[in-house]
Amino acid sequence: MGRGGPPTEVAERAENSVRVLSTVYATCLDGRRSAYNDRITTLLDG
């Protein structure tokens, strides 16, 4: 998840639900909001 993998795929491989991953492992995403926003903007701009 911290490297931008699809949450459903990460959850399946971790044998957990997306809800569990986003609740328990959310610390993996701390401090990365700016990088994710940049990535999203790049994808949307094509």
N, C-alpha and C positions, 0 to 999 in steps of 0.2 A: 504494500500500500504506500509506503513511504517513497517508493521509486516511481509511482504513478501507474501501477498496475490496476486493472479493472477490479473494483471491490468484490464483484461476484466471483471472479476467478480466484482472487486471493482467499476469499472466505472458503471456497470449495476446497482449495489445496490445504488450507489450515484446519479443515474439518470443523468449521464454525459458521455461524451466520454473519451476514454483513452487519447486523445490529451488534453482535458481540465484538466484532473487529473494531467497529467505529467507537464503541464504548470503552473496551478494555485496552485496545492498542492505539487509541487516538493520540497518545503522546508521540508516536512516530511522525505525526504530521505537524507538531508544534514548530513554529518558526519557519515553516515552509510555505506559508500562504502567498507571499509575494512571488515565489518561484512558480507556484501552481497557477496564480493569476496570469503571469506572463505566458505560461504554456498554453492556457486556455485562449488568451487573446491571439496568440500566434495561430492556433488551430482555426479559430473563427475567422481570422482575416485571410486565411487561405494562403 
